[in-house]
């Protein structure tokens, strides 16, 4: 009889832990969006440095570009642009992961979500 590889159980645990982490991150983000104003959330996402100047990290600039906002100075954003930037876009995120070939979920009729 061939030996059974018990490392598979560790792999399943890692997948479960990653899934739980993703679900918790989305849940916390949705909680913060529902309990804070857009201005307060933007101030936490893009805090000023000691000199009082706000700057965007490269990943933040990529998010702005995906939203169609062509500005690189946080202080030049309008209130509407700040609100769009702060809100998480689950649909956009799922579509981006779907382009990578990752199935996020299945619908009741077995269509891939993502």
PyMOL commands that set and color helices and strands:
alter all, ss='L'
color gray80, all
select helices_A, chain A and resi 7-35+38-45+58-66+74-76+79-86+90-99
alter helices_A, ss='H'
color red, helices_A
select strands_A, chain A and resi 105-106+112-113
alter strands_A, ss='S'
color yellow, strands_A
deselect
rebuild
show_as cartoon
